[in-house]
Each structure stands twice: as C-alpha cells, then as structure tokens.
Amino acid sequence: MLGYLLTHHRWIFVCLLLLPVSAVYKVFFYVRNKIVFWLASAPKLHTKRVREIQRQIRQWGSRETKRFMCTGRPGWLTMCIKVGRYKETYQKIDINLHDVLNIDETRQVVRVEPLVTMGQVTSLLNPLGWTLPVVPELDDLTVGGLIMGCGIETSSHKYGLFQHVCVSFELVLADGSLVWCSKDENPNLFYAIPWSHGTIGFLVSAEIRIVKASHFVRLNYIPVQSKDELIRRFQQECEGQENDFVECLVFSQSRGVIMAGQFTDGCEPDKVNVISRFWKPWFFTHVRKYLTLTDSSGVVAVEYIPLRDYYHRHTKSIFWELQDIIPFGNNCLFRYLFGWLVPPPISLLKLTQTETTKKLYELHHVVQDILIPLKQLSDALTLIDREVKLYPMWLCPFKLMSTPGFVHPASDQDEMYVDIGLYGNPQVKPYIAKDCIRKIEQFARETHGFQMMYGDTYMTKDEFHEMFDHNLYNKVRKSLGHCEEAFPEVYDKVSKAARK
C-alpha cells in the first residue's frame, strides 16, 4: 500500500510528511548556521575537521588493499537525479563542512566550506550589503557541487559560470596533504578542479568573489511572438551593458518571455513584487501571464523584486517540477494554507522515491541542462521541439571564459553560450529517452557544447572525452601522488552505468 501511494499518489506523502519535516529541518539549520557564524567558531572547527579528513585519508593510504575514495555524504543528499552506485563500494571519507568561515570585505571575498548552500550564503551576505556575482538558483545547491560540477545563473552573461568567480580552493589530496590553489598558485590544479566531480582531491574550502549588493532587481518583462524575434531580442539583451540579469522562459516553439534585470536601490512602491511571500503564485506562472501583452518598446511590464527574492524566484516551485508532484500546488487555497511549507527539499524527494517512480522518471521525464554557443540557439530549439517538445524551457546566457580546463570555447576568445534547461514530461509521442538524449548530446558535441553531468548521460567514454577537454585534467592526475590510485576518472562517476 505504501509503495502504491508513493508511486501513484505521491502528493499525499509529500503534503502530510515531507513538507512538515522539511519545515523543521530548515528552521533548525537556519538558526544553527547563524549561531555558528556570529560566534565565529567556524574557523576553529574547520581546522579540526580538516585534520580529521587528513587522518581518514592517511589511514586509507596505509592499507595494502585500497578501494577508490569518495565523500561519505549519502547519495540522496546530492542534486544528481540518480544515486551513484560507487557509494556502495568506495571507501567513504566523512566531510562534515557546512559553514561560512569568514567575509573579507577588503579583499572582497567570502571563504566557505563545500557543503554551504546558496540559501545559506544569500541569507548571510545580502543583509550585510554583499552578494556573490553568480548565485545559482535553488536554495539547496552547495558550493562544492557547483565547483566540482557546474553552476550558472542569469548574471553569468557578465561573470561566467560559478567556477569563474572562485578565487582559490583548499583541498586535501590523496596523500593526505593540504594544499591551496589559485590562478597564481598551483594554477594547473586550480583550473583542473571545476567539473572534476571529486576525482582529484577533497575540496575543504573555497574563496569566492563578492560584490556590492542592491536592495532590488528592476525586472523588465519582454514577450516575444516568434522564434526569430526571441533569438534577436535575447541576444540584444545579453549584449546590453546595463543588464545585470538576463533569462528567457520559452512557453512554445514560437512564444516566450525574456526578462532583463538591473540592480537598483530605488523603486516605485506600486511596482514592488515580494515574490517570496508564500501566498504568491509560482514565478513561472506569473511570467506566463505577460505572453499576451504588447507594447511598442517590447517591455510590457516592470517590477521591482527584492534581491534575495529574485535569486530564489524559481525555488518555490523547483522551476516547474513541483506541479508534477503536487498538481494543485499553485491553487490559491493551497498557497494560502500551505504555501509557507514549500518546497520540500529535493534530497527528501529523492530519498522517498520507489523503484517504480525512478523507472517512470527515467522513461517519461527529462531533467537536463545543455550548454551550447548562443549562435547555435535556433538549431537547438528546432531540435528540442522535434525530439522532446517540452515547455516551459529555461534559457540562461553565460560567458564561457577562455581558460584551461574541462570546458572552454573552441577558439582562444571568450564566447557567449546559452544554457537550455529542460525539466518536465516530454510531449513527443513516443518518447524514447535514450534515443532522444543521445541526439541532443550529439548536437552538443558537434557544436562544441556541453552537458551538465547531474542528469542522465548516454554518451560512451570516447564521446565523453570528445565533449570535454581532458588534457589538463589527465596531466594533473598523473602529477599528484596516489591520485589515480585513489580516485576514478570523471566518466566512471557520472555515466549512466555508474548511477541507479
């Protein structure tokens, strides 16, 4: 009976159990993080915890028979769609690093541990007048995941990916040594870490740039009624020097709403929209209502959204994924009565999936982020409409920096790319997941694009090496003592065969 309810009536379990549990969980960690930071105990605890990590690794090194190592964090706590099989066989190293260590306003950096979340960072920095240049959407995303994997947000057209606003990394390597790296100190190691998925060493802290924050984002809503108009106006807004934030929600093959935002401290009081209030409609539904409006300038509405509200505008509905779990979640009555409880943590949603639910998601659900050059957007939209027909679709532009590492432009110049976010149930019938995703992966490789590795990948190892530049990565792994003995290659952690 329980398995049937979890599979076919999941909303009952989510509403009655997961939402109350997650509310208590959030309050506990919010209070705990505030106390730890203001007591300034985190730096002292950090040194002690790092020594414990070093002890575990040296103990591993003293054994005659060695298994690959990985973090001891349970697989269901990660943002990956599937749980890594390697968690069952690798040597687990406990990494208990959840704190913001310090804010250096003179150097304009914040030092954080790898399990610090984006919600944690913004709740601490924004009231102090600071923010990160790139704040990836969703409260539960961790700094470690965004560095070892990938992170992006609507300011990335100016600043690049999350890795590009990082100043330095502190790591414990396979021999138990503690090292710092930056673009000036151990630069090869510094550039090899992003996208490496914990296969070079254990990240124990990172320094990240901070910039002055404003109170509001002035957000312009720009509906478009054709694919050509969408691409033209989207590119125009990406190039606009005045725009601090740019994104687009595509609602059909020919219609979407572009949003361009600017930092501001002033506002027009009658245009302030505090979208974080629990009774407010889900953000994507709020955006959709502008589709039918027109104006000669293209801008049909302007709103002033509090900065932290803007950063986490898609969190409440997990973009639009929550509508598949709680179909009535955006109903006004539900919002007023229970809206303050959403969303449930993605980790708890994963933990309570049945095998049947996992199989249904694999066969009938898409969660992918495909990164391609902006100049290839038209062909990409045509391909995705033909193979998936999945709307809404998220478009987020970003500047891909010409720096060494796993991902970089084909030339030696920075290039504008776009992240195409696909989340939901495809409308193409029949939808065959493997065939469809492989066609999209092939398009990405042919256009010098990339695929985020948190979702399913059907690439072979050779195709994976074709997509991602392994030259620096392989060089660094060979140069570090015991690295190849201690950690697998990235593909062996992220391929579909490595997850369940």
C-alpha positions in Angstrom: 0.0 0.0 0.0 2.8 2.5 1.0 4.6 1.7 -2.3 1.5 2.3 -4.3 0.8 5.7 -2.6 4.5 6.8 -3.0 4.3 6.0 -6.7 0.8 6.9 -7.8 -0.4 9.4 -5.2 2.9 10.9 -4.2 1.3 14.3 -3.2 -0.3 12.6 -0.2 3.0 11.6 1.2 4.7 14.9 0.3 2.0 17.1 1.9 1.4 15.0 5.0 5.0 14.1 5.9 7.7 15.7 3.8 6.5 19.3 4.0 6.3 19.4 7.8 9.6 17.6 8.2 11.3 19.9 5.8 10.0 23.0 7.6 11.5 21.8 10.9 14.8 20.9 9.1 15.0 24.4 7.5 14.4 26.2 10.8 17.0 24.1 12.7 19.7 24.7 10.1 18.9 28.4 9.7 19.3 29.0 13.5 22.3 26.7 13.7 24.2 28.5 10.9 23.5 31.9 12.3 24.8 31.0 15.7 28.0 29.3 14.4 28.8 32.3 12.2 28.2 35.0 14.8 30.1 33.1 17.5 33.0 32.9 15.0 33.5 29.3 15.9 33.6 28.0 12.3 37.3 28.7 11.6 38.4 26.8 14.7 36.1 23.9 13.9 37.3 24.0 10.3 40.9 23.3 11.2 39.9 20.4 13.5 37.6 18.9 10.8 40.2 19.1 8.1 42.7 17.3 10.3 40.1 14.5 10.7 39.7 14.3 6.9 43.5 14.0 6.6 43.6 11.3 9.2 41.0 9.2 7.3 42.9 9.6 4.1 46.2 8.6 5.6 44.5 5.6 7.2 43.3 4.6 3.7 46.8 5.0 2.4 48.3 2.7 5.0 46.1 -0.2 3.8 47.6 -2.8 1.5 44.3 -3.3 -0.5 42.8 0.0 -1.5 39.4 1.0 -2.9 38.7 4.3 -4.6 37.6 7.0 -2.2 34.6 9.3 -2.2 32.8 11.6 0.2 30.7 9.9 2.9 27.7 12.1 2.0 24.7 9.9 1.2 23.8 9.9 -2.5 20.3 11.0 -1.9 21.6 14.3 -0.5 23.2 15.4 -3.8 21.4 17.2 -6.6 22.1 14.4 -9.1 18.9 12.8 -10.4 20.3 9.3 -9.7 22.3 8.0 -6.7 25.8 6.9 -7.5 26.4 3.1 -7.4 30.0 3.9 -6.3 28.7 4.9 -2.9 28.1 1.2 -2.2 31.7 0.1 -2.9 34.1 3.1 -2.5 35.9 4.0 0.7 33.8 6.8 2.2 35.5 9.8 3.8 33.4 11.8 6.1 33.3 15.5 5.1 31.4 17.5 7.8 32.0 21.0 6.4 28.8 23.2 6.4 29.9 26.7 7.4 30.7 30.1 6.2 34.2 30.7 7.5 34.7 34.5 7.1 33.9 37.5 5.0 36.9 39.7 3.9 35.4 43.0 2.8 38.9 44.4 2.0 39.8 41.6 -0.5 36.1 41.3 -1.4 36.0 37.5 -0.9 34.0 35.1 1.2 35.5 31.9 2.4 33.1 29.0 2.7 33.1 25.2 3.3 31.9 22.9 0.5 28.5 22.0 1.9 27.4 25.6 2.4 24.3 26.2 0.3 23.2 29.1 -1.9 20.3 29.8 0.5 22.8 30.0 3.4 25.1 32.3 1.5 22.5 34.8 0.4 20.8 34.9 3.8 24.1 35.9 5.3 25.6 38.1 2.7 22.6 40.1 1.4 21.8 41.8 4.8 25.4 42.9 5.1 25.2 44.6 1.6 27.2 41.9 -0.3 26.4 39.2 -2.7 28.1 36.6 -5.0 28.5 37.7 -8.6 26.8 34.4 -9.6 24.1 32.9 -7.3 22.8 29.7 -8.9 19.0 29.1 -8.5 17.6 26.7 -5.8 18.4 27.2 -2.1 19.9 23.7 -1.6 22.7 23.8 -4.2 26.1 23.5 -2.4 29.3 25.4 -3.1 31.1 22.1 -3.5 28.6 20.8 -6.0 28.8 24.0 -8.0 32.6 23.9 -8.2 33.1 20.2 -8.7 30.1 20.1 -11.1 28.7 23.3 -12.7 26.8 26.4 -11.6 25.1 29.1 -13.6 22.7 32.0 -13.1 21.2 34.9 -15.0 24.2 37.1 -14.2 26.5 34.6 -16.0 26.4 36.6 -19.2 28.6 39.1 -17.4 30.6 36.9 -15.0 30.7 33.4 -16.5 30.0 30.1 -14.7 30.2 29.8 -10.9 33.8 28.4 -11.2 34.8 31.7 -12.9 34.0 33.8 -9.7 36.1 31.5 -7.5 39.4 32.9 -6.3 41.0 29.9 -4.6 40.4 26.3 -3.5 41.7 24.5 -0.4 42.0 20.7 -1.0 43.1 17.6 0.8 44.9 15.3 -1.8 45.2 11.6 -2.0 48.4 11.5 0.1 46.7 13.4 2.9 48.4 16.7 2.2 46.6 20.1 2.4 47.1 22.5 -0.5 45.8 25.8 -1.7 45.5 26.6 -5.4 44.5 29.7 -7.4 45.3 31.2 -10.8 48.6 32.3 -9.4 49.5 29.5 -7.0 49.3 25.9 -8.4 47.3 27.2 -11.5 47.1 23.8 -13.2 45.4 22.3 -10.1 43.1 25.3 -9.8 41.8 25.1 -13.4 41.5 21.3 -13.3 39.2 21.2 -10.3 35.9 22.5 -11.9 33.8 19.7 -13.4 36.2 17.1 -11.9 33.5 15.6 -9.6 35.8 14.9 -6.7 38.3 12.8 -8.8 41.4 14.9 -7.9 41.0 15.6 -4.2 38.6 16.6 -1.5 37.5 20.2 -1.5 37.5 21.6 2.1 37.0 25.3 1.4 36.8 27.9 -1.3 37.3 31.6 -1.6 34.6 33.3 -3.8 34.4 36.9 -5.0 31.7 39.1 -3.5 30.3 42.3 -5.0 28.2 45.1 -3.5 24.5 44.2 -3.4 21.5 46.4 -4.1 18.1 46.2 -2.4 16.1 45.4 -5.6 16.3 44.0 -9.1 14.4 46.1 -11.6 13.0 43.5 -13.9 11.7 44.1 -17.4 9.3 41.6 -19.0 9.6 41.3 -22.7 7.2 38.9 -24.5 8.2 37.6 -27.9 5.9 36.0 -30.5 8.2 34.2 -32.9 11.4 32.2 -32.7 13.3 34.8 -34.8 12.2 37.6 -32.6 13.1 35.6 -29.5 16.6 34.9 -30.6 17.2 38.5 -31.9 15.9 40.2 -28.7 17.5 37.6 -26.4 20.9 38.3 -28.0 20.3 42.0 -27.8 19.6 41.8 -24.0 22.7 39.7 -23.5 24.8 42.3 -25.1 23.2 45.2 -23.2 25.8 46.6 -20.8 23.0 47.9 -18.5 21.7 44.4 -17.8 22.9 42.6 -14.7 20.5 39.7 -15.2 19.1 38.0 -18.4 16.9 34.9 -18.9 14.1 33.7 -21.0 11.2 31.3 -20.3 10.1 29.7 -23.6 6.4 28.5 -23.5 6.1 27.2 -27.0 8.0 26.8 -30.3 7.4 30.5 -31.1 6.5 32.3 -27.9 8.4 33.2 -24.7 9.1 36.0 -22.2 12.6 37.5 -21.9 13.5 39.1 -18.6 16.2 41.6 -18.2 17.1 43.0 -14.8 19.3 45.7 -13.3 20.5 46.2 -9.7 18.8 49.2 -8.1 18.4 50.7 -4.6 15.4 52.8 -5.5 12.0 51.6 -6.5 8.5 52.6 -7.5 6.4 51.4 -4.5 3.4 50.4 -6.5 5.6 48.1 -8.7 7.3 46.2 -5.9 6.6 42.5 -6.0 7.8 40.5 -3.0 7.6 37.1 -4.8 8.9 35.1 -1.8 5.6 35.6 0.1 4.1 32.1 0.5 0.8 33.1 -1.0 2.3 34.5 -4.2 1.8 32.4 -7.4 4.7 30.3 -8.7 7.0 32.6 -10.6 6.8 30.8 -14.0 3.0 31.2 -13.9 3.4 34.8 -13.1 5.7 35.3 -16.1 3.4 33.4 -18.4 0.6 36.0 -18.0 2.7 38.5 -19.9 2.7 36.4 -23.0 -0.5 38.1 -24.4 0.6 41.7 -23.6 2.2 44.0 -26.2 4.0 47.3 -26.2 5.8 49.3 -28.9 9.1 49.2 -26.8 8.7 45.4 -26.2 8.7 45.9 -22.5 5.2 45.2 -21.3 5.8 45.4 -17.5 8.4 46.5 -15.0 8.6 45.2 -11.4 11.0 45.7 -8.5 11.8 42.4 -6.8 13.8 42.3 -3.5 17.3 40.9 -4.3 17.1 37.6 -2.4 13.6 37.0 -3.7 14.9 37.4 -7.2 17.8 35.0 -6.6 15.4 32.3 -5.5 12.5 33.1 -7.7 12.2 29.5 -9.1 12.9 27.8 -5.8 9.3 27.7 -4.5 8.1 25.6 -7.5 11.6 24.0 -8.2 11.3 25.8 -11.5 8.1 24.0 -12.6 8.9 20.5 -11.4 6.6 20.7 -8.3 3.5 20.8 -10.4 4.1 17.1 -11.3 4.4 16.2 -7.6 1.7 18.5 -6.1 -0.7 19.1 -9.1 -2.7 21.6 -7.1 0.3 23.3 -5.5 -0.3 26.7 -7.3 -4.0 26.7 -6.4 -4.7 29.9 -4.3 -6.2 28.0 -1.5 -3.2 25.6 -1.2 -0.8 28.6 -1.3 -2.6 30.5 1.5 -2.9 27.4 3.7 0.4 25.5 3.0 2.5 27.7 0.7 4.8 28.5 3.6 5.9 24.9 3.7 7.1 24.5 0.1 9.2 23.4 -1.4 10.2 20.1 0.1 14.0 19.5 -0.2 15.0 17.7 -3.4 17.0 15.4 -1.3 14.0 14.2 0.6 12.0 13.7 -2.6 14.9 11.5 -3.9 15.0 9.6 -0.7 11.3 8.6 -0.8 11.3 7.5 -4.5 10.2 3.9 -5.1 11.9 1.8 -7.8 8.8 2.2 -9.9 8.9 6.0 -9.6 12.6 6.0 -10.6 11.8 4.0 -13.6 8.9 6.2 -14.6 11.1 9.3 -14.3 13.8 7.7 -16.4 11.4 6.7 -19.2 8.9 9.7 -19.2 10.7 12.6 -17.6 13.6 14.9 -18.6 16.0 16.8 -16.4 18.8 18.2 -18.5 20.9 21.3 -18.9 22.6 21.6 -22.3 25.2 24.3 -22.8 25.7 25.5 -26.4 27.1 28.5 -28.2 24.5 31.2 -28.5 24.9 31.3 -32.2 23.5 27.8 -32.4 20.4 28.6 -30.4 18.0 28.5 -33.4 19.0 25.0 -34.5 19.0 23.8 -30.9 15.4 25.0 -30.3 14.3 23.3 -33.5 15.9 20.0 -32.5 14.5 20.1 -29.0 11.0 20.9 -30.2 11.2 17.9 -32.6 12.7 15.4 -30.2 11.2 16.5 -26.8 8.6 19.2 -27.2 9.0 20.2 -23.6 7.7 23.5 -22.3 8.4 25.7 -20.4 12.1 25.8 -21.3 14.7 27.8 -19.5 17.3 29.9 -21.4 20.2 31.3 -19.4 23.0 33.0 -21.3 26.6 32.8 -20.0 30.1 33.9 -21.0 32.3 30.9 -21.4 35.8 32.1 -20.4 38.8 31.1 -22.5 40.6 29.5 -19.5 42.2 26.0 -19.3 40.2 23.1 -18.0 37.3 20.8 -18.9 35.2 23.4 -20.7 36.3 26.3 -22.8 35.4 27.8 -26.2 36.7 26.3 -29.4 38.8 29.4 -30.0 41.1 31.3 -27.6 38.5 34.0 -27.1 35.6 34.2 -24.6 32.3 33.3 -26.2 28.6 33.8 -25.3 26.9 30.5 -24.7 23.4 29.6 -23.5 22.2 27.0 -21.0 19.0 25.3 -22.2 17.2 23.9 -19.2 14.8 21.0 -19.9 12.7 20.0 -16.9 9.5 18.0 -17.1 7.5 15.5 -19.1 8.1 15.4 -22.9 5.1 15.9 -25.2 6.6 13.9 -28.1 4.9 10.5 -28.6 6.5 8.1 -28.4 9.3 9.4 -26.3 12.3 7.1 -26.1 14.7 8.6 -23.5 18.0 7.1 -24.7 17.5 7.9 -28.4 16.3 11.4 -27.7 19.0 12.4 -25.2 21.7 10.8 -27.4 20.6 13.1 -30.3 20.8 16.1 -28.1 24.2 15.0 -26.8 25.5 14.6 -30.4 24.3 18.1 -31.3 26.1 19.5 -28.3 29.4 17.7 -29.3 29.1 18.8 -32.9 28.6 22.5 -31.9 31.3 22.4 -29.2 28.7 22.4 -26.5 28.5 20.6 -23.2 26.1 18.7 -21.0 25.7 19.2 -17.2 26.5 15.9 -15.5 23.8 15.8 -12.8 21.3 14.3 -15.3 21.5 11.1 -17.2 24.1 10.9 -19.9 24.1 8.2 -22.5 27.5 9.0 -24.0 30.2 6.4 -24.4 33.6 7.1 -22.8 35.0 8.2 -26.2 32.1 10.5 -26.8 32.6 12.0 -23.3 36.2 12.6 -24.0 35.2 14.3 -27.3 32.9 16.7 -25.4 35.2 17.5 -22.5 38.9 18.5 -22.7 40.7 16.0 -20.5 44.3 17.2 -21.3 44.9 19.4 -18.2 42.8 17.0 -16.0 44.9 14.0 -17.0 48.1 15.9 -16.6 47.2 17.0 -13.1 46.1 13.5 -12.0 49.3 12.0 -13.2 51.4 14.6 -11.4 49.7 14.1 -8.0 50.9 11.2 -5.8 48.4 8.4 -5.5 45.6 10.3 -7.3 44.9 7.7 -10.0 45.0 5.0 -7.3 42.6 7.0 -5.1 40.0 8.3 -7.5 38.3 7.0 -10.6 38.0 9.2 -13.8 35.1 11.5 -14.0 33.2 9.4 -16.6 33.2 6.4 -14.2 31.3 8.5 -11.6 28.8 10.3 -13.9 27.9 7.8 -16.7 24.5 6.2 -16.6 26.1 2.9 -15.7 27.6 4.4 -12.6 24.2 5.5 -11.2 21.0 3.9 -10.2 
